[in-house]
Amino acid sequence: MSVENDKPGFLQRLQTKWKLDSLLQVVLVLVVFACTGFTILFIKNPVLDFFGVEKGGFINTILYLLLVLPLYQIFLLIYGFIFGQFNFFWEKEKQIFRRIGRMFSRKK
């Protein structure tokens, strides 16, 4: 006995949320996120070790925020370019910068 499920699947929901043209694009965006995450996983410790900071300390956290998070954004764009999804990630980067700018802008 088979029951039909009319709810869209996970990939279809992402396609709608991200306003992408195809499920292939959704998969490519997810691959970019995966590649970026693995890259950061491998370079995070060497970058932080370069500065000789004790793991888990306050300075470690500050360096992570100042160095590794911007590297993550750069790698998103690099992998986005490699997998043909640069425009998607560039638009997301612009959204992030606009939100950050609003945080620092004066309220009138």
Phi and psi restraints in degrees (range 20) as a CNS / XPLOR table:
assign (resid 1 and name C) (resid 2 and name N)
       (resid 2 and name CA) (resid 2 and name C) 1.0 -112.8 20.0 2
assign (resid 2 and name N) (resid 2 and name CA)
       (resid 2 and name C) (resid 3 and name N) 1.0 134.6 20.0 2
assign (resid 2 and name C) (resid 3 and name N)
       (resid 3 and name CA) (resid 3 and name C) 1.0 -111.4 20.0 2
assign (resid 3 and name N) (resid 3 and name CA)
       (resid 3 and name C) (resid 4 and name N) 1.0 125.1 20.0 2
assign (resid 3 and name C) (resid 4 and name N)
       (resid 4 and name CA) (resid 4 and name C) 1.0 -73.3 20.0 2
assign (resid 4 and name N) (resid 4 and name CA)
       (resid 4 and name C) (resid 5 and name N) 1.0 138.1 20.0 2
assign (resid 4 and name C) (resid 5 and name N)
       (resid 5 and name CA) (resid 5 and name C) 1.0 -115.8 20.0 2
assign (resid 5 and name N) (resid 5 and name CA)
       (resid 5 and name C) (resid 6 and name N) 1.0 113.0 20.0 2
assign (resid 5 and name C) (resid 6 and name N)
       (resid 6 and name CA) (resid 6 and name C) 1.0 -85.9 20.0 2
assign (resid 6 and name N) (resid 6 and name CA)
       (resid 6 and name C) (resid 7 and name N) 1.0 -4.9 20.0 2
assign (resid 6 and name C) (resid 7 and name N)
       (resid 7 and name CA) (resid 7 and name C) 1.0 -71.0 20.0 2
assign (resid 7 and name N) (resid 7 and name CA)
       (resid 7 and name C) (resid 8 and name N) 1.0 139.6 20.0 2
assign (resid 7 and name C) (resid 8 and name N)
       (resid 8 and name CA) (resid 8 and name C) 1.0 -68.3 20.0 2
assign (resid 8 and name N) (resid 8 and name CA)
       (resid 8 and name C) (resid 9 and name N) 1.0 149.3 20.0 2
assign (resid 8 and name C) (resid 9 and name N)
       (resid 9 and name CA) (resid 9 and name C) 1.0 -75.7 20.0 2
assign (resid 9 and name N) (resid 9 and name CA)
       (resid 9 and name C) (resid 10 and name N) 1.0 176.2 20.0 2
assign (resid 9 and name C) (resid 10 and name N)
       (resid 10 and name CA) (resid 10 and name C) 1.0 -56.3 20.0 2
assign (resid 10 and name N) (resid 10 and name CA)
       (resid 10 and name C) (resid 11 and name N) 1.0 -47.9 20.0 2
assign (resid 10 and name C) (resid 11 and name N)
       (resid 11 and name CA) (resid 11 and name C) 1.0 -66.0 20.0 2
assign (resid 11 and name N) (resid 11 and name CA)
       (resid 11 and name C) (resid 12 and name N) 1.0 -37.8 20.0 2
assign (resid 11 and name C) (resid 12 and name N)
       (resid 12 and name CA) (resid 12 and name C) 1.0 -65.0 20.0 2
assign (resid 12 and name N) (resid 12 and name CA)
       (resid 12 and name C) (resid 13 and name N) 1.0 -39.1 20.0 2
assign (resid 12 and name C) (resid 13 and name N)
       (resid 13 and name CA) (resid 13 and name C) 1.0 -65.0 20.0 2
assign (resid 13 and name N) (resid 13 and name CA)
       (resid 13 and name C) (resid 14 and name N) 1.0 -40.4 20.0 2
assign (resid 13 and name C) (resid 14 and name N)
       (resid 14 and name CA) (resid 14 and name C) 1.0 -64.9 20.0 2
assign (resid 14 and name N) (resid 14 and name CA)
       (resid 14 and name C) (resid 15 and name N) 1.0 -39.6 20.0 2
assign (resid 14 and name C) (resid 15 and name N)
       (resid 15 and name CA) (resid 15 and name C) 1.0 -59.6 20.0 2
assign (resid 15 and name N) (resid 15 and name CA)
       (resid 15 and name C) (resid 16 and name N) 1.0 -42.8 20.0 2
assign (resid 15 and name C) (resid 16 and name N)
       (resid 16 and name CA) (resid 16 and name C) 1.0 -68.4 20.0 2
assign (resid 16 and name N) (resid 16 and name CA)
       (resid 16 and name C) (resid 17 and name N) 1.0 -47.3 20.0 2
assign (resid 16 and name C) (resid 17 and name N)
       (resid 17 and name CA) (resid 17 and name C) 1.0 -61.1 20.0 2
assign (resid 17 and name N) (resid 17 and name CA)
       (resid 17 and name C) (resid 18 and name N) 1.0 -43.4 20.0 2
assign (resid 17 and name C) (resid 18 and name N)
       (resid 18 and name CA) (resid 18 and name C) 1.0 -88.1 20.0 2
assign (resid 18 and name N) (resid 18 and name CA)
       (resid 18 and name C) (resid 19 and name N) 1.0 -3.3 20.0 2
assign (resid 18 and name C) (resid 19 and name N)
       (resid 19 and name CA) (resid 19 and name C) 1.0 56.7 20.0 2
assign (resid 19 and name N) (resid 19 and name CA)
       (resid 19 and name C) (resid 20 and name N) 1.0 50.0 20.0 2
assign (resid 19 and name C) (resid 20 and name N)
       (resid 20 and name CA) (resid 20 and name C) 1.0 -99.2 20.0 2
assign (resid 20 and name N) (resid 20 and name CA)
       (resid 20 and name C) (resid 21 and name N) 1.0 156.8 20.0 2
assign (resid 20 and name C) (resid 21 and name N)
       (resid 21 and name CA) (resid 21 and name C) 1.0 -79.3 20.0 2
assign (resid 21 and name N) (resid 21 and name CA)
       (resid 21 and name C) (resid 22 and name N) 1.0 -29.3 20.0 2
assign (resid 21 and name C) (resid 22 and name N)
       (resid 22 and name CA) (resid 22 and name C) 1.0 -147.5 20.0 2
assign (resid 22 and name N) (resid 22 and name CA)
       (resid 22 and name C) (resid 23 and name N) 1.0 163.9 20.0 2
assign (resid 22 and name C) (resid 23 and name N)
       (resid 23 and name CA) (resid 23 and name C) 1.0 -67.6 20.0 2
assign (resid 23 and name N) (resid 23 and name CA)
       (resid 23 and name C) (resid 24 and name N) 1.0 -29.5 20.0 2
assign (resid 23 and name C) (resid 24 and name N)
       (resid 24 and name CA) (resid 24 and name C) 1.0 -60.5 20.0 2
assign (resid 24 and name N) (resid 24 and name CA)
       (resid 24 and name C) (resid 25 and name N) 1.0 -41.8 20.0 2
assign (resid 24 and name C) (resid 25 and name N)
       (resid 25 and name CA) (resid 25 and name C) 1.0 -61.9 20.0 2
assign (resid 25 and name N) (resid 25 and name CA)
       (resid 25 and name C) (resid 26 and name N) 1.0 -40.7 20.0 2
assign (resid 25 and name C) (resid 26 and name N)
       (resid 26 and name CA) (resid 26 and name C) 1.0 -60.0 20.0 2
assign (resid 26 and name N) (resid 26 and name CA)
       (resid 26 and name C) (resid 27 and name N) 1.0 -46.1 20.0 2
assign (resid 26 and name C) (resid 27 and name N)
       (resid 27 and name CA) (resid 27 and name C) 1.0 -62.8 20.0 2
assign (resid 27 and name N) (resid 27 and name CA)
       (resid 27 and name C) (resid 28 and name N) 1.0 -42.4 20.0 2
assign (resid 27 and name C) (resid 28 and name N)
       (resid 28 and name CA) (resid 28 and name C) 1.0 -63.6 20.0 2
assign (resid 28 and name N) (resid 28 and name CA)
       (resid 28 and name C) (resid 29 and name N) 1.0 -39.8 20.0 2
assign (resid 28 and name C) (resid 29 and name N)
       (resid 29 and name CA) (resid 29 and name C) 1.0 -63.4 20.0 2
assign (resid 29 and name N) (resid 29 and name CA)
       (resid 29 and name C) (resid 30 and name N) 1.0 -42.1 20.0 2
assign (resid 29 and name C) (resid 30 and name N)
       (resid 30 and name CA) (resid 30 and name C) 1.0 -65.2 20.0 2
assign (resid 30 and name N) (resid 30 and name CA)
       (resid 30 and name C) (resid 31 and name N) 1.0 -36.4 20.0 2
assign (resid 30 and name C) (resid 31 and name N)
       (resid 31 and name CA) (resid 31 and name C) 1.0 -64.6 20.0 2
assign (resid 31 and name N) (resid 31 and name CA)
       (resid 31 and name C) (resid 32 and name N) 1.0 -40.3 20.0 2
assign (resid 31 and name C) (resid 32 and name N)
       (resid 32 and name CA) (resid 32 and name C) 1.0 -61.2 20.0 2
assign (resid 32 and name N) (resid 32 and name CA)
       (resid 32 and name C) (resid 33 and name N) 1.0 -45.5 20.0 2
assign (resid 32 and name C) (resid 33 and name N)
       (resid 33 and name CA) (resid 33 and name C) 1.0 -60.4 20.0 2
assign (resid 33 and name N) (resid 33 and name CA)
       (resid 33 and name C) (resid 34 and name N) 1.0 -41.6 20.0 2
assign (resid 33 and name C) (resid 34 and name N)
       (resid 34 and name CA) (resid 34 and name C) 1.0 -65.0 20.0 2
assign (resid 34 and name N) (resid 34 and name CA)
       (resid 34 and name C) (resid 35 and name N) 1.0 -46.8 20.0 2
assign (resid 34 and name C) (resid 35 and name N)
       (resid 35 and name CA) (resid 35 and name C) 1.0 -62.7 20.0 2
assign (resid 35 and name N) (resid 35 and name CA)
       (resid 35 and name C) (resid 36 and name N) 1.0 -41.1 20.0 2
assign (resid 35 and name C) (resid 36 and name N)
       (resid 36 and name CA) (resid 36 and name C) 1.0 -64.3 20.0 2
assign (resid 36 and name N) (resid 36 and name CA)
       (resid 36 and name C) (resid 37 and name N) 1.0 -44.4 20.0 2
assign (resid 36 and name C) (resid 37 and name N)
       (resid 37 and name CA) (resid 37 and name C) 1.0 -60.9 20.0 2
assign (resid 37 and name N) (resid 37 and name CA)
       (resid 37 and name C) (resid 38 and name N) 1.0 -44.7 20.0 2
assign (resid 37 and name C) (resid 38 and name N)
       (resid 38 and name CA) (resid 38 and name C) 1.0 -65.1 20.0 2
assign (resid 38 and name N) (resid 38 and name CA)
       (resid 38 and name C) (resid 39 and name N) 1.0 -38.6 20.0 2
assign (resid 38 and name C) (resid 39 and name N)
       (resid 39 and name CA) (resid 39 and name C) 1.0 -62.3 20.0 2
assign (resid 39 and name N) (resid 39 and name CA)
       (resid 39 and name C) (resid 40 and name N) 1.0 -45.8 20.0 2
assign (resid 39 and name C) (resid 40 and name N)
       (resid 40 and name CA) (resid 40 and name C) 1.0 -64.6 20.0 2
assign (resid 40 and name N) (resid 40 and name CA)
       (resid 40 and name C) (resid 41 and name N) 1.0 -38.4 20.0 2
assign (resid 40 and name C) (resid 41 and name N)
       (resid 41 and name CA) (resid 41 and name C) 1.0 -56.8 20.0 2
assign (resid 41 and name N) (resid 41 and name CA)
       (resid 41 and name C) (resid 42 and name N) 1.0 -40.6 20.0 2
assign (resid 41 and name C) (resid 42 and name N)
       (resid 42 and name CA) (resid 42 and name C) 1.0 -80.3 20.0 2
assign (resid 42 and name N) (resid 42 and name CA)
       (resid 42 and name C) (resid 43 and name N) 1.0 -28.7 20.0 2
assign (resid 42 and name C) (resid 43 and name N)
       (resid 43 and name CA) (resid 43 and name C) 1.0 -99.5 20.0 2
assign (resid 43 and name N) (resid 43 and name CA)
       (resid 43 and name C) (resid 44 and name N) 1.0 -13.9 20.0 2
assign (resid 43 and name C) (resid 44 and name N)
       (resid 44 and name CA) (resid 44 and name C) 1.0 -57.4 20.0 2
assign (resid 44 and name N) (resid 44 and name CA)
       (resid 44 and name C) (resid 45 and name N) 1.0 -54.5 20.0 2
assign (resid 44 and name C) (resid 45 and name N)
       (resid 45 and name CA) (resid 45 and name C) 1.0 -64.0 20.0 2
assign (resid 45 and name N) (resid 45 and name CA)
       (resid 45 and name C) (resid 46 and name N) 1.0 -45.6 20.0 2
assign (resid 45 and name C) (resid 46 and name N)
       (resid 46 and name CA) (resid 46 and name C) 1.0 -59.9 20.0 2
assign (resid 46 and name N) (resid 46 and name CA)
       (resid 46 and name C) (resid 47 and name N) 1.0 -37.3 20.0 2
assign (resid 46 and name C) (resid 47 and name N)
       (resid 47 and name CA) (resid 47 and name C) 1.0 -64.8 20.0 2
assign (resid 47 and name N) (resid 47 and name CA)
       (resid 47 and name C) (resid 48 and name N) 1.0 -46.5 20.0 2
assign (resid 47 and name C) (resid 48 and name N)
       (resid 48 and name CA) (resid 48 and name C) 1.0 -70.8 20.0 2
assign (resid 48 and name N) (resid 48 and name CA)
       (resid 48 and name C) (resid 49 and name N) 1.0 -35.7 20.0 2
assign (resid 48 and name C) (resid 49 and name N)
       (resid 49 and name CA) (resid 49 and name C) 1.0 -65.1 20.0 2
assign (resid 49 and name N) (resid 49 and name CA)
       (resid 49 and name C) (resid 50 and name N) 1.0 -31.8 20.0 2
assign (resid 49 and name C) (resid 50 and name N)
       (resid 50 and name CA) (resid 50 and name C) 1.0 -55.2 20.0 2
assign (resid 50 and name N) (resid 50 and name CA)
       (resid 50 and name C) (resid 51 and name N) 1.0 -34.8 20.0 2
assign (resid 50 and name C) (resid 51 and name N)
       (resid 51 and name CA) (resid 51 and name C) 1.0 -89.2 20.0 2
assign (resid 51 and name N) (resid 51 and name CA)
       (resid 51 and name C) (resid 52 and name N) 1.0 -2.0 20.0 2
assign (resid 51 and name C) (resid 52 and name N)
       (resid 52 and name CA) (resid 52 and name C) 1.0 63.4 20.0 2
assign (resid 52 and name N) (resid 52 and name CA)
       (resid 52 and name C) (resid 53 and name N) 1.0 35.2 20.0 2
assign (resid 52 and name C) (resid 53 and name N)
       (resid 53 and name CA) (resid 53 and name C) 1.0 -94.8 20.0 2
assign (resid 53 and name N) (resid 53 and name CA)
       (resid 53 and name C) (resid 54 and name N) 1.0 141.2 20.0 2
assign (resid 53 and name C) (resid 54 and name N)
       (resid 54 and name CA) (resid 54 and name C) 1.0 -65.9 20.0 2
assign (resid 54 and name N) (resid 54 and name CA)
       (resid 54 and name C) (resid 55 and name N) 1.0 134.6 20.0 2
assign (resid 54 and name C) (resid 55 and name N)
       (resid 55 and name CA) (resid 55 and name C) 1.0 -66.7 20.0 2
assign (resid 55 and name N) (resid 55 and name CA)
       (resid 55 and name C) (resid 56 and name N) 1.0 138.4 20.0 2
assign (resid 55 and name C) (resid 56 and name N)
       (resid 56 and name CA) (resid 56 and name C) 1.0 84.6 20.0 2
assign (resid 56 and name N) (resid 56 and name CA)
       (resid 56 and name C) (resid 57 and name N) 1.0 -2.8 20.0 2
assign (resid 56 and name C) (resid 57 and name N)
       (resid 57 and name CA) (resid 57 and name C) 1.0 -84.9 20.0 2
assign (resid 57 and name N) (resid 57 and name CA)
       (resid 57 and name C) (resid 58 and name N) 1.0 173.9 20.0 2
assign (resid 57 and name C) (resid 58 and name N)
       (resid 58 and name CA) (resid 58 and name C) 1.0 -62.5 20.0 2
assign (resid 58 and name N) (resid 58 and name CA)
       (resid 58 and name C) (resid 59 and name N) 1.0 -43.4 20.0 2
assign (resid 58 and name C) (resid 59 and name N)
       (resid 59 and name CA) (resid 59 and name C) 1.0 -64.0 20.0 2
assign (resid 59 and name N) (resid 59 and name CA)
       (resid 59 and name C) (resid 60 and name N) 1.0 -37.7 20.0 2
assign (resid 59 and name C) (resid 60 and name N)
       (resid 60 and name CA) (resid 60 and name C) 1.0 -58.3 20.0 2
assign (resid 60 and name N) (resid 60 and name CA)
       (resid 60 and name C) (resid 61 and name N) 1.0 -44.8 20.0 2
assign (resid 60 and name C) (resid 61 and name N)
       (resid 61 and name CA) (resid 61 and name C) 1.0 -64.3 20.0 2
assign (resid 61 and name N) (resid 61 and name CA)
       (resid 61 and name C) (resid 62 and name N) 1.0 -43.7 20.0 2
assign (resid 61 and name C) (resid 62 and name N)
       (resid 62 and name CA) (resid 62 and name C) 1.0 -62.5 20.0 2
assign (resid 62 and name N) (resid 62 and name CA)
       (resid 62 and name C) (resid 63 and name N) 1.0 -46.5 20.0 2
assign (resid 62 and name C) (resid 63 and name N)
       (resid 63 and name CA) (resid 63 and name C) 1.0 -62.6 20.0 2
assign (resid 63 and name N) (resid 63 and name CA)
       (resid 63 and name C) (resid 64 and name N) 1.0 -37.9 20.0 2
assign (resid 63 and name C) (resid 64 and name N)
       (resid 64 and name CA) (resid 64 and name C) 1.0 -59.4 20.0 2
assign (resid 64 and name N) (resid 64 and name CA)
       (resid 64 and name C) (resid 65 and name N) 1.0 -48.1 20.0 2
assign (resid 64 and name C) (resid 65 and name N)
       (resid 65 and name CA) (resid 65 and name C) 1.0 -65.0 20.0 2
assign (resid 65 and name N) (resid 65 and name CA)
       (resid 65 and name C) (resid 66 and name N) 1.0 -37.8 20.0 2
assign (resid 65 and name C) (resid 66 and name N)
       (resid 66 and name CA) (resid 66 and name C) 1.0 -81.9 20.0 2
assign (resid 66 and name N) (resid 66 and name CA)
       (resid 66 and name C) (resid 67 and name N) 1.0 -28.8 20.0 2
assign (resid 66 and name C) (resid 67 and name N)
       (resid 67 and name CA) (resid 67 and name C) 1.0 -109.9 20.0 2
assign (resid 67 and name N) (resid 67 and name CA)
       (resid 67 and name C) (resid 68 and name N) 1.0 -50.1 20.0 2
assign (resid 67 and name C) (resid 68 and name N)
       (resid 68 and name CA) (resid 68 and name C) 1.0 -76.3 20.0 2
assign (resid 68 and name N) (resid 68 and name CA)
       (resid 68 and name C) (resid 69 and name N) 1.0 -42.1 20.0 2
assign (resid 68 and name C) (resid 69 and name N)
       (resid 69 and name CA) (resid 69 and name C) 1.0 -61.7 20.0 2
assign (resid 69 and name N) (resid 69 and name CA)
       (resid 69 and name C) (resid 70 and name N) 1.0 -42.9 20.0 2
assign (resid 69 and name C) (resid 70 and name N)
       (resid 70 and name CA) (resid 70 and name C) 1.0 -62.8 20.0 2
assign (resid 70 and name N) (resid 70 and name CA)
       (resid 70 and name C) (resid 71 and name N) 1.0 -36.0 20.0 2
assign (resid 70 and name C) (resid 71 and name N)
       (resid 71 and name CA) (resid 71 and name C) 1.0 -61.7 20.0 2
assign (resid 71 and name N) (resid 71 and name CA)
       (resid 71 and name C) (resid 72 and name N) 1.0 -38.2 20.0 2
assign (resid 71 and name C) (resid 72 and name N)
       (resid 72 and name CA) (resid 72 and name C) 1.0 -58.8 20.0 2
assign (resid 72 and name N) (resid 72 and name CA)
       (resid 72 and name C) (resid 73 and name N) 1.0 -45.8 20.0 2
assign (resid 72 and name C) (resid 73 and name N)
       (resid 73 and name CA) (resid 73 and name C) 1.0 -63.1 20.0 2
assign (resid 73 and name N) (resid 73 and name CA)
       (resid 73 and name C) (resid 74 and name N) 1.0 -39.8 20.0 2
assign (resid 73 and name C) (resid 74 and name N)
       (resid 74 and name CA) (resid 74 and name C) 1.0 -65.6 20.0 2
assign (resid 74 and name N) (resid 74 and name CA)
       (resid 74 and name C) (resid 75 and name N) 1.0 -44.1 20.0 2
assign (resid 74 and name C) (resid 75 and name N)
       (resid 75 and name CA) (resid 75 and name C) 1.0 -66.0 20.0 2
assign (resid 75 and name N) (resid 75 and name CA)
       (resid 75 and name C) (resid 76 and name N) 1.0 -32.2 20.0 2
assign (resid 75 and name C) (resid 76 and name N)
       (resid 76 and name CA) (resid 76 and name C) 1.0 -57.9 20.0 2
assign (resid 76 and name N) (resid 76 and name CA)
       (resid 76 and name C) (resid 77 and name N) 1.0 -44.6 20.0 2
assign (resid 76 and name C) (resid 77 and name N)
       (resid 77 and name CA) (resid 77 and name C) 1.0 -67.9 20.0 2
assign (resid 77 and name N) (resid 77 and name CA)
       (resid 77 and name C) (resid 78 and name N) 1.0 -39.8 20.0 2
assign (resid 77 and name C) (resid 78 and name N)
       (resid 78 and name CA) (resid 78 and name C) 1.0 -63.3 20.0 2
assign (resid 78 and name N) (resid 78 and name CA)
       (resid 78 and name C) (resid 79 and name N) 1.0 -51.6 20.0 2
assign (resid 78 and name C) (resid 79 and name N)
       (resid 79 and name CA) (resid 79 and name C) 1.0 -67.1 20.0 2
assign (resid 79 and name N) (resid 79 and name CA)
       (resid 79 and name C) (resid 80 and name N) 1.0 -34.0 20.0 2
assign (resid 79 and name C) (resid 80 and name N)
       (resid 80 and name CA) (resid 80 and name C) 1.0 -59.7 20.0 2
assign (resid 80 and name N) (resid 80 and name CA)
       (resid 80 and name C) (resid 81 and name N) 1.0 -41.2 20.0 2
assign (resid 80 and name C) (resid 81 and name N)
       (resid 81 and name CA) (resid 81 and name C) 1.0 -64.7 20.0 2
assign (resid 81 and name N) (resid 81 and name CA)
       (resid 81 and name C) (resid 82 and name N) 1.0 -46.8 20.0 2
assign (resid 81 and name C) (resid 82 and name N)
       (resid 82 and name CA) (resid 82 and name C) 1.0 -59.2 20.0 2
assign (resid 82 and name N) (resid 82 and name CA)
       (resid 82 and name C) (resid 83 and name N) 1.0 -39.8 20.0 2
assign (resid 82 and name C) (resid 83 and name N)
       (resid 83 and name CA) (resid 83 and name C) 1.0 -95.7 20.0 2
assign (resid 83 and name N) (resid 83 and name CA)
       (resid 83 and name C) (resid 84 and name N) 1.0 12.5 20.0 2
assign (resid 83 and name C) (resid 84 and name N)
       (resid 84 and name CA) (resid 84 and name C) 1.0 74.0 20.0 2
assign (resid 84 and name N) (resid 84 and name CA)
       (resid 84 and name C) (resid 85 and name N) 1.0 22.7 20.0 2
assign (resid 84 and name C) (resid 85 and name N)
       (resid 85 and name CA) (resid 85 and name C) 1.0 -120.5 20.0 2
assign (resid 85 and name N) (resid 85 and name CA)
       (resid 85 and name C) (resid 86 and name N) 1.0 25.5 20.0 2
assign (resid 85 and name C) (resid 86 and name N)
       (resid 86 and name CA) (resid 86 and name C) 1.0 -57.3 20.0 2
assign (resid 86 and name N) (resid 86 and name CA)
       (resid 86 and name C) (resid 87 and name N) 1.0 -45.2 20.0 2
assign (resid 86 and name C) (resid 87 and name N)
       (resid 87 and name CA) (resid 87 and name C) 1.0 -59.6 20.0 2
assign (resid 87 and name N) (resid 87 and name CA)
       (resid 87 and name C) (resid 88 and name N) 1.0 -41.2 20.0 2
assign (resid 87 and name C) (resid 88 and name N)
       (resid 88 and name CA) (resid 88 and name C) 1.0 -59.1 20.0 2
assign (resid 88 and name N) (resid 88 and name CA)
       (resid 88 and name C) (resid 89 and name N) 1.0 -49.7 20.0 2
assign (resid 88 and name C) (resid 89 and name N)
       (resid 89 and name CA) (resid 89 and name C) 1.0 -72.4 20.0 2
assign (resid 89 and name N) (resid 89 and name CA)
       (resid 89 and name C) (resid 90 and name N) 1.0 -32.6 20.0 2
assign (resid 89 and name C) (resid 90 and name N)
       (resid 90 and name CA) (resid 90 and name C) 1.0 -64.4 20.0 2
assign (resid 90 and name N) (resid 90 and name CA)
       (resid 90 and name C) (resid 91 and name N) 1.0 -40.9 20.0 2
assign (resid 90 and name C) (resid 91 and name N)
       (resid 91 and name CA) (resid 91 and name C) 1.0 -63.5 20.0 2
assign (resid 91 and name N) (resid 91 and name CA)
       (resid 91 and name C) (resid 92 and name N) 1.0 -40.0 20.0 2
assign (resid 91 and name C) (resid 92 and name N)
       (resid 92 and name CA) (resid 92 and name C) 1.0 -65.5 20.0 2
assign (resid 92 and name N) (resid 92 and name CA)
       (resid 92 and name C) (resid 93 and name N) 1.0 -40.2 20.0 2
assign (resid 92 and name C) (resid 93 and name N)
       (resid 93 and name CA) (resid 93 and name C) 1.0 -61.8 20.0 2
assign (resid 93 and name N) (resid 93 and name CA)
       (resid 93 and name C) (resid 94 and name N) 1.0 -43.4 20.0 2
assign (resid 93 and name C) (resid 94 and name N)
       (resid 94 and name CA) (resid 94 and name C) 1.0 -62.3 20.0 2
assign (resid 94 and name N) (resid 94 and name CA)
       (resid 94 and name C) (resid 95 and name N) 1.0 -38.8 20.0 2
assign (resid 94 and name C) (resid 95 and name N)
       (resid 95 and name CA) (resid 95 and name C) 1.0 -61.3 20.0 2
assign (resid 95 and name N) (resid 95 and name CA)
       (resid 95 and name C) (resid 96 and name N) 1.0 -43.3 20.0 2
assign (resid 95 and name C) (resid 96 and name N)
       (resid 96 and name CA) (resid 96 and name C) 1.0 -61.5 20.0 2
assign (resid 96 and name N) (resid 96 and name CA)
       (resid 96 and name C) (resid 97 and name N) 1.0 -46.3 20.0 2
assign (resid 96 and name C) (resid 97 and name N)
       (resid 97 and name CA) (resid 97 and name C) 1.0 -64.5 20.0 2
assign (resid 97 and name N) (resid 97 and name CA)
       (resid 97 and name C) (resid 98 and name N) 1.0 -36.1 20.0 2
assign (resid 97 and name C) (resid 98 and name N)
       (resid 98 and name CA) (resid 98 and name C) 1.0 -64.4 20.0 2
assign (resid 98 and name N) (resid 98 and name CA)
       (resid 98 and name C) (resid 99 and name N) 1.0 -42.8 20.0 2
assign (resid 98 and name C) (resid 99 and name N)
       (resid 99 and name CA) (resid 99 and name C) 1.0 -63.9 20.0 2
assign (resid 99 and name N) (resid 99 and name CA)
       (resid 99 and name C) (resid 100 and name N) 1.0 -42.7 20.0 2
assign (resid 99 and name C) (resid 100 and name N)
       (resid 100 and name CA) (resid 100 and name C) 1.0 -63.0 20.0 2
assign (resid 100 and name N) (resid 100 and name CA)
       (resid 100 and name C) (resid 101 and name N) 1.0 -42.1 20.0 2
assign (resid 100 and name C) (resid 101 and name N)
       (resid 101 and name CA) (resid 101 and name C) 1.0 -61.7 20.0 2
assign (resid 101 and name N) (resid 101 and name CA)
       (resid 101 and name C) (resid 102 and name N) 1.0 -38.3 20.0 2
assign (resid 101 and name C) (resid 102 and name N)
       (resid 102 and name CA) (resid 102 and name C) 1.0 -66.3 20.0 2
assign (resid 102 and name N) (resid 102 and name CA)
       (resid 102 and name C) (resid 103 and name N) 1.0 -32.6 20.0 2
assign (resid 102 and name C) (resid 103 and name N)
       (resid 103 and name CA) (resid 103 and name C) 1.0 -63.9 20.0 2
assign (resid 103 and name N) (resid 103 and name CA)
       (resid 103 and name C) (resid 104 and name N) 1.0 -33.8 20.0 2
assign (resid 103 and name C) (resid 104 and name N)
       (resid 104 and name CA) (resid 104 and name C) 1.0 -97.9 20.0 2
assign (resid 104 and name N) (resid 104 and name CA)
       (resid 104 and name C) (resid 105 and name N) 1.0 -6.3 20.0 2
assign (resid 104 and name C) (resid 105 and name N)
       (resid 105 and name CA) (resid 105 and name C) 1.0 -79.7 20.0 2
assign (resid 105 and name N) (resid 105 and name CA)
       (resid 105 and name C) (resid 106 and name N) 1.0 152.9 20.0 2
assign (resid 105 and name C) (resid 106 and name N)
       (resid 106 and name CA) (resid 106 and name C) 1.0 -75.3 20.0 2
assign (resid 106 and name N) (resid 106 and name CA)
       (resid 106 and name C) (resid 107 and name N) 1.0 139.3 20.0 2
assign (resid 106 and name C) (resid 107 and name N)
       (resid 107 and name CA) (resid 107 and name C) 1.0 -86.7 20.0 2
assign (resid 107 and name N) (resid 107 and name CA)
       (resid 107 and name C) (resid 108 and name N) 1.0 131.4 20.0 2
